[in-house]
Amino acid sequence: MEWLNVTAEAGLGGLFLASFLAATVLPGGSEPLLWGFLHLYPAEMWPALALASLGNTAGGMTSWWCGRYLPRWQRLENLPHRERMARWGSPALLLSWLPLVGDALCVAAGWLRLHWLPCCLFMAVGKFARYWLLAETAI
């Protein structure tokens, strides 16, 4: 079982990468990794929360940029929750952590040309809150 020995530093790097990839259109979730990491290294809660939130927000902003650079003539009428996104604006990205729906919200925000800074901030708050609640139950 020596091969399972992971240092906190390596685990934090992996957590960042998994959080980034989970926020793009790739399938997978970073929550089980965060939960497991916190069970192994409870003293690393704040660095883990910061890196998971940062990685997940960066992944969400990658989806935002993908939406932003879709041609305006591209027909996105079938994009889930596009109307709500247009009506609620960037605060809707507080829900960007939701599976499947969150990716669509990020892409729609970019396609609708919502300003990147409020989108990034609302995304970060929603994703951090989700991870923080998970961390509170893990420790």
C-alpha positions as CSV (number, residue, x, y, z in Angstrom):
1,M,0.0,0.0,0.0
2,E,3.1,2.3,-0.1
3,W,1.9,3.5,-3.6
4,L,-1.2,5.1,-1.9
5,N,1.0,7.4,0.2
6,V,0.2,10.9,-1.1
7,T,1.7,14.0,0.3
8,A,-0.5,17.0,1.2
9,E,1.3,19.1,-1.5
10,A,0.7,16.5,-4.2
11,G,-2.9,16.1,-3.1
12,L,-3.5,19.9,-3.3
13,G,-2.1,20.0,-6.8
14,G,-4.3,17.1,-7.8
15,L,-7.3,18.7,-6.1
16,F,-6.8,21.9,-8.1
17,L,-6.5,20.0,-11.4
18,A,-9.6,17.8,-10.7
19,S,-11.6,20.9,-9.7
20,F,-10.6,22.7,-12.9
21,L,-11.5,19.7,-15.1
22,A,-14.8,19.1,-13.2
23,A,-16.0,22.7,-14.0
24,T,-15.5,22.3,-17.7
25,V,-17.7,20.3,-19.9
26,L,-15.8,17.1,-19.0
27,P,-17.7,14.7,-16.8
28,G,-16.6,14.1,-13.2
29,G,-16.8,15.7,-9.8
30,S,-14.2,17.1,-7.5
31,E,-16.3,16.8,-4.3
32,P,-15.3,13.2,-3.5
33,L,-11.6,14.1,-3.9
34,L,-12.0,17.1,-1.6
35,W,-13.8,15.0,1.0
36,G,-11.1,12.3,0.9
37,F,-8.3,14.8,1.0
38,L,-9.8,16.5,4.1
39,H,-10.1,13.2,5.8
40,L,-6.4,12.6,5.2
41,Y,-5.3,16.1,5.9
42,P,-7.9,18.0,8.0
43,A,-5.3,20.7,9.0
44,E,-5.1,21.6,5.3
45,M,-8.8,22.7,5.1
46,W,-8.3,26.3,4.1
47,P,-5.6,25.7,1.4
48,A,-7.8,22.8,0.0
49,L,-10.9,25.1,-0.1
50,A,-8.9,27.9,-1.7
51,L,-7.4,25.7,-4.4
52,A,-10.6,23.7,-5.1
53,S,-12.5,27.0,-5.4
54,L,-9.9,28.6,-7.6
55,G,-9.6,25.6,-9.9
56,N,-13.4,25.2,-10.2
57,T,-13.8,28.9,-10.9
58,A,-11.1,28.8,-13.5
59,G,-12.8,25.9,-15.2
60,G,-16.1,27.8,-15.1
61,M,-14.5,30.8,-16.7
62,T,-13.1,28.6,-19.4
63,S,-16.7,27.6,-20.2
64,W,-17.6,31.3,-20.1
65,W,-14.9,32.1,-22.6
66,C,-16.0,29.2,-24.8
67,G,-19.5,30.7,-24.8
68,R,-18.2,34.2,-25.4
69,Y,-16.4,33.2,-28.5
70,L,-19.2,31.2,-30.1
71,P,-20.4,33.1,-33.1
72,R,-23.4,35.3,-32.3
73,W,-25.2,33.7,-35.2
74,Q,-24.8,30.3,-33.6
75,R,-28.3,29.1,-32.6
76,L,-28.4,28.4,-28.9
77,E,-32.1,28.4,-28.4
78,N,-31.8,24.8,-26.9
79,L,-29.2,25.8,-24.4
80,P,-30.7,24.9,-21.0
81,H,-31.7,27.9,-18.9
82,R,-30.7,30.5,-21.5
83,E,-33.8,32.6,-20.8
84,R,-33.2,32.6,-17.1
85,M,-29.6,33.5,-17.6
86,A,-30.6,36.5,-19.8
87,R,-33.2,37.6,-17.2
88,W,-31.1,37.1,-14.0
89,G,-27.7,38.0,-15.4
90,S,-24.5,37.2,-13.6
91,P,-26.0,36.5,-10.1
92,A,-27.4,33.3,-11.7
93,L,-23.8,32.0,-11.7
94,L,-24.1,31.5,-7.9
95,L,-25.6,28.2,-9.2
96,S,-22.7,27.4,-11.5
97,W,-21.7,24.5,-9.2
98,L,-24.7,22.5,-10.1
99,P,-24.0,19.4,-12.2
100,L,-24.9,19.8,-15.9
101,V,-26.9,23.0,-15.3
102,G,-23.8,24.9,-14.1
103,D,-21.8,24.3,-17.2
104,A,-24.7,25.5,-19.4
105,L,-25.1,28.6,-17.2
106,C,-21.4,29.5,-17.7
107,V,-21.5,29.0,-21.4
108,A,-24.8,31.0,-21.7
109,A,-23.3,33.9,-19.6
110,G,-20.4,34.1,-22.1
111,W,-22.6,33.8,-25.1
112,L,-24.9,36.6,-23.8
113,R,-21.7,38.7,-23.4
114,L,-22.2,39.3,-19.6
115,H,-19.2,41.1,-18.2
116,W,-16.5,38.7,-17.1
117,L,-15.8,40.2,-13.7
118,P,-19.2,39.9,-12.0
119,C,-19.6,36.5,-13.6
120,C,-16.2,35.4,-12.1
121,L,-17.1,36.8,-8.7
122,F,-20.6,35.1,-8.5
123,M,-19.1,31.9,-9.8
124,A,-16.4,32.0,-7.1
125,V,-18.8,32.7,-4.3
126,G,-21.2,29.9,-5.3
127,K,-18.4,27.3,-5.8
128,F,-16.6,28.3,-2.5
129,A,-19.9,28.0,-0.6
130,R,-20.5,24.5,-1.9
131,Y,-17.0,23.4,-1.1
132,W,-17.1,25.0,2.4
133,L,-20.4,23.2,3.2
134,L,-18.8,19.9,2.1
135,A,-15.7,20.6,4.1
136,E,-17.7,21.2,7.2
137,T,-19.3,17.8,6.9
138,A,-16.0,16.1,6.1
139,I,-14.1,17.2,9.1
